[in-house]
């Protein structure tokens, strides 16, 4: 039974699922069932409290209540029920955001209209999953009706996009509801990845003002000083306070775990979500991405990779006029234009820092005159070093202040009054040593062993290295004593040491004489972990441990080259999917440079050839492939020879040498069949199907591709199954089976989106756009080609940028602008030439050329193509975004 809608002054409850688009793309079938459960929970709670659900749009709910208290009760119950519900494993917890607002409205035909609807909708856009926001109007009505277990937290004034009057939202606080969230998603929040401060900023206000005065006159500022001085904290506070200066955002790049200067640019690109592209250095890709942005890079802990930081900062600042860099390091970069800010010890503010941290460690502690005097003396002995002060104050949780001061005075070998950097460093080291001496033997051992990890480590990794039954208790104890830090990553703890603590702990493990044995356990653990990741499309679980994988490869390359080859082979799929091909090639080359047996050298050459082909470095790929062929023939290793021949065939195929490619694919196929290599058979069969399609032998192509798809499915290789299915979709189109072709492409798009395969998504979108063009669904084609252009430009995939331009050219000439179409074809021709690939089988190109030839003379076509070849891709995309905003044909 449907009740009459409330009228007059109504309390609205709006709700939707956070990240629902990603959930649908990742697991559409599981999400369908989860959404039904979500809908049932919301309907039940709302209707039992006399609310009316008057509209649902996708996963969004719009409900109306006569009484604000009933709306609040429904919202709290919904959040508790959703959080406690058992959701499908493929989906994970459904996180719903909610907003409540009360106001007058107009009810008509079962729906509401008026400003109140706009306000609650905009309020919802500020919230996070599991959060309930209440407008000031609703909060005022609830003030006298709140129950003891429910409270409202004032979140301050916020602008609402598109509304003239700001809002003062309140967060609902109740048992069973999450309490802490990031800053609201208001228009005032600028893009950034700055870590949330978990403690107050104390004692560096003067330095903040000095930094501000210096930074307005330069674009590169390096904060230098010894470890533990608070360089990182100062840089983060400065960045947080000046977010509004940088429209492109403020981005934090932590280099603590990095040791190779050549990987600095890749680390910065990863933080900015800039992906590596074929045939272009990551440095050039970064510069192109940042060229027109107003942005601040905060680069932390640069000292161990100083040359790499100096190189990329110099490049970016010279080519990107509105990019600035704030660097922390123990020494300057020595780059032209650099301003250096030397951070010294805290002065009288050290006592304020100690007392602030002491209140966190021992909330009941009071500070009389004698305590303040003792703290002043203690901070003076610690020479005002912030980390030393924080480590000492943390001990107050288990030690009285007087005892702490006495232990510190007798247990540390304090430096003299020498103000040099070295003496301050000795003071910090002695503070850490004192904290270390207070640990139980088991705690000391685990702290020392944690130094073997690069960056952070999982609990399982720590337990494997520690070889202790009570490692969990020992880790918890180290965290409590502020010697180890723990981060929550997707619900799992990851442990890490501050750099200065790690350096101290490393001395201990080396002093014990068992560093090599521990490093070997570390390498063995990560080698075993890598083997469990083979064949997985998702790269989750690898990124956090990437520094440890690198350390394991380094160790094994120097001491156990054969094991290094195995580890590199296991990580190769990650580098390929993650877009870290350059890093993968560097590890392959490093392993190949040491003495490995012939078979392992052949395997490395095949991997190197595969990666070189991905980067259009076809000469190198062919050279490595042929060398590998000779090695495996000498060894009489048919499986290895087949793999090497397949790599040769790939290069010939990309160069458009179809006869040579086909011959080598068949040679490789015979080898794979002989040794029962199922994946190799599948690859050769599928690629032979693509060759047949490019020759125009569509019947042969269809049969081979169908076989390859079946083989890929049997091997549970979703990426290759989708890739060959898309090739089959093009064959279906050639046969005029447009409905079947569309279904094939749509299925491939869903699968690649679920696997977060950005390249596969780009290919599938292009295929659907091309099909839309063939069927003269021009609105669909415009949207698809534009999305393809955006995605391919972001990934720097030149051939798919060119193919999307073919489609754009065909649409433009159909809509009466043959000259723009000819320019687009000229730009596409240039991109294909730069990629080194042969243009084959572009139906959109054929159609565009045929249409243009009926409208323009050969001389005019040639002149326009030359103009187009001088265009920048960004200009072409911008032009289409403007021209295609209005879908009405010109």
C-alpha angles and dihedrals in degrees: 000000000000116000124214114272116256112253139198110023106016133179111224125205114197122184139171139167118265112235094002094150091058091046092052092048092047100045113005096167095047091042091055091060093042091053091055090053090047092051092050092052093050095044092050097049094043097046095045088060094050094259124143123221099215099172141016123187112184104307094342119109126200115191134173130210133186091212123047092211091061090050091052093048091050092050093050093047092049093053093048093047094046092049093050095043121109105239128192112278093235091057104037123199115347106230115201126192120208140193132190126198133166125210148117119291144168118250118205133160094348095311138088131235136186144072094302090067091052092050097051090045092052091045090055090054090063095057135091130222112286090019126118117202123193124196121236090251092056092042090057092053091047096049095097096034102056116121121226094259095051126070138165123234116209109231098186132239119327134177117237115217112254095005123107096211119066123225134228103213124196125208118225111237118196142141109282094023125108110254107192125063136158120264113298117272094250124152087253091068113094123209113270144134096216112150114246112256110241095191137041122269108246135177105003102086092115091052090050091056091047092050090052092052092050098042096057087065099048143031099218121056123170120197107207133186142112124297116285097027093115099253093146095047092050093048092049093048091050091049093048092051094050102044091119091065094066119061091184092054141248115275127195118213114189111199095178094115096041123101104163114079089204090067097056094093091049090051091052090047090051092054090049092045090239109153127216114252133205119269095006132094117244088237092059091044090053093048091050091049094050100036096104100027130107100219145144123220115202104199112191131199097007098161100093093050098031097143092052092049092048092050098050095039091052091049096047096045092049094050102031109056097189098046119102130187131212109191132187117204142142088242136024123268092231092222122149111265094022118144114202123212112192110208114211134187124296114266121206088333089077090082091051090052092048093051093046092053092040090059088057093049096042111017093182093058116117127199118222125169093277093050092048090051091049091050091050091053092045093051090048090055089050088053093232094288106158097213092048090051092049093048091049095046091051088065091066088082088075106015133057117244096246092051090046092053091047094048091048093050093051101033102051128073094219121210121242124257088273105134096208122123092247094060092050089050091052090053091054092046091051090050090054090045090053092050089047092052090056091059124098115251092257091051091049091052095050092046090053092048092051087065089074091070124088111222109335135339138207123248091253091054092049091048091049093053096039095050090201129135094218099042092127092059091044092051092049090051092051090050091050090052092051093241094110128035127214126204127193109232112182091328096312124104120241120192128211141163129229109253096250091048090048091053090051093046091049089057089055095051092047090047090055089059097232101096093115093051092049092046088052092053088049092052092045092050094052093042089056091045091053092056090058089057097056113125095009112136094204118079094201112125093032104071095062091052098039093109089053092049088052091051090050092051091049092051095046095043090059098041111015108026094173091057090046089058090053092050093047091050090050092051096044094091090053094052090047097049095037092053094242095128095138092056091047091053091049092056091045091051092047091053092046090053093063125069109280128158120266096259093053090047089053091051091050091049091053091050091047091050091050092052093044089054090053088057094046089246087140100161092056091044093053092047093051092044094052092047089051091050090055093047094052093044090054090049091046089232107152095185093052092045091051091052091050093047089051089056090051090050092051092057094047089048093053090049090055095248094139097170093053092042092051092049093051093044089055091047090050092046092055090052094048092048091050093054097036096245100163098184092050090051090051093050094049093046092051095045091048086054090054090049090051090050091051089051091052095248092132098166092054090044092053094051094047094046092049089053092048092050091051091049092048091050091050089053091045091236101151096177096057093038089058092043093054091041089058089051087052089051090059089051090051089052090053088053090052092248093137098160091051091045092052092050090050093051094044091051091049091050092052092048095047092046090051090051091048088236102158095184092051091048090052092052093048094048090051091050092052092046091051090050090050089054092051090051091044092241087144097172090055091044093051092051093046096048091046091051089047091051092050094047095043091047091052091049091040091231100161098188093055092045086055094047091050088051089054089058092044089052092052091050093047094053091045088055093050106266106109094159094060088045091055091050091052090053090051090054091047092051090053092050092051090050091051092050093055091228129127118246107235136158101006105153091182091055091051091050094046093049093048092050094045093050090061092055108035135046120244092250093051092047090052094049093048092047089054089052091050092050088062093053124106117236091233090057091051092050092047090050092052093046089057097041095045098044087093107053092201109116114247 
